[in-house]
Amino acid sequence: MLRPGGRLVVSTHHPTADWIRQGGSYFTIETIEETWSQGWTVRYWRLPLTATSAEFAQAGFLIERLVEPRPAPGMVERFPKHYDKLNREPGFINFRLVKP
């Protein structure tokens, strides 16, 4: 539930990151189950940006802003490999949504 004029912020993994890691067609829509480095088993949807945008529209939202965040400068010292990779390939995507 949003107040009139309220915004919804959504942050998720970038669809190209899934495609690079999983291979196949970027346009494939499927459920993925993976075990991440800390032993966490996660399940999520792999979808192209078009499908994500369509779901927002179907729910009555407009995308007010889209951001593909870059790593914070301080990350280069602690995690140089991840820092370099995230400066070449987006890992996350953020949306600010509004209901007109």
C-alpha positions as CSV (number, residue, x, y, z in Angstrom):
1,M,0.0,0.0,0.0
2,L,1.4,3.4,-1.0
3,R,0.2,6.9,0.0
4,P,-0.9,9.0,-2.9
5,G,2.2,10.2,-4.7
6,G,4.3,7.5,-2.9
7,R,7.2,5.7,-4.5
8,L,8.2,2.0,-4.6
9,V,11.9,1.3,-4.8
10,V,12.9,-2.1,-6.2
11,S,16.5,-3.4,-6.2
12,T,17.3,-6.7,-7.9
13,H,20.1,-8.6,-9.8
14,H,20.7,-7.2,-13.2
15,P,19.2,-9.4,-16.0
16,T,22.5,-9.3,-18.0
17,A,24.3,-10.8,-15.0
18,D,22.0,-13.8,-15.0
19,W,22.5,-14.2,-18.7
20,I,26.3,-14.0,-18.5
21,R,26.4,-16.5,-15.7
22,Q,23.7,-18.9,-16.9
23,G,24.2,-18.6,-20.7
24,G,21.5,-19.5,-23.2
25,S,19.0,-17.0,-24.4
26,Y,18.8,-13.6,-22.6
27,F,15.0,-13.8,-23.3
28,T,14.5,-17.0,-21.4
29,I,12.0,-16.7,-18.5
30,E,12.6,-19.4,-15.9
31,T,13.1,-20.1,-12.2
32,I,16.7,-20.5,-11.2
33,E,17.9,-22.3,-8.0
34,E,21.6,-21.8,-7.0
35,T,23.8,-22.3,-4.0
36,W,25.8,-19.1,-3.4
37,S,29.3,-18.8,-1.8
38,Q,28.1,-18.7,1.8
39,G,26.2,-22.0,1.3
40,W,22.8,-20.2,0.8
41,T,20.4,-21.8,-1.5
42,V,18.4,-19.1,-3.4
43,R,15.6,-19.3,-5.9
44,Y,14.7,-16.5,-8.2
45,W,13.2,-15.7,-11.6
46,R,15.4,-15.1,-14.6
47,L,13.7,-12.5,-16.8
48,P,14.7,-10.0,-19.5
49,L,14.3,-6.3,-18.7
50,T,11.2,-6.2,-21.0
51,A,9.4,-8.8,-18.8
52,T,10.3,-7.0,-15.6
53,S,9.1,-3.7,-17.0
54,A,5.8,-5.3,-18.2
55,E,5.2,-6.7,-14.7
56,F,5.6,-3.2,-13.2
57,A,3.2,-1.8,-15.8
58,Q,0.7,-4.6,-15.2
59,A,0.7,-3.7,-11.5
60,G,-0.1,0.0,-12.5
61,F,3.4,1.4,-12.0
62,L,5.5,3.7,-14.2
63,I,9.3,3.6,-14.0
64,E,10.3,7.0,-12.7
65,R,14.0,6.2,-12.5
66,L,16.3,3.4,-13.4
67,V,19.8,3.1,-11.9
68,E,22.6,0.5,-12.7
69,P,24.8,1.1,-9.6
70,R,28.5,1.0,-9.8
71,P,30.7,-0.2,-6.9
72,A,31.6,2.3,-4.2
73,P,35.2,3.6,-4.5
74,G,36.2,2.1,-1.1
75,M,35.5,-1.4,-2.4
76,V,38.6,-1.4,-4.6
77,E,40.9,-2.0,-1.6
78,R,38.9,-4.8,0.0
79,F,37.5,-6.6,-3.0
80,P,39.6,-5.6,-6.1
81,K,38.3,-8.5,-8.3
82,H,34.7,-7.8,-7.6
83,Y,35.3,-4.0,-8.0
84,D,36.8,-4.5,-11.5
85,K,34.0,-6.9,-12.6
86,L,31.2,-4.6,-11.4
87,N,32.8,-1.7,-13.3
88,R,32.5,-3.8,-16.5
89,E,29.3,-5.8,-15.9
90,P,26.3,-4.5,-14.0
91,G,25.4,-6.7,-11.0
92,F,22.3,-4.9,-9.8
93,I,19.5,-2.7,-11.2
94,N,17.3,-0.4,-9.2
95,F,13.9,1.1,-10.1
96,R,12.0,3.9,-8.5
97,L,8.3,3.3,-9.4
98,V,5.3,5.6,-9.1
99,K,1.6,5.0,-9.6
100,P,0.2,7.8,-11.8
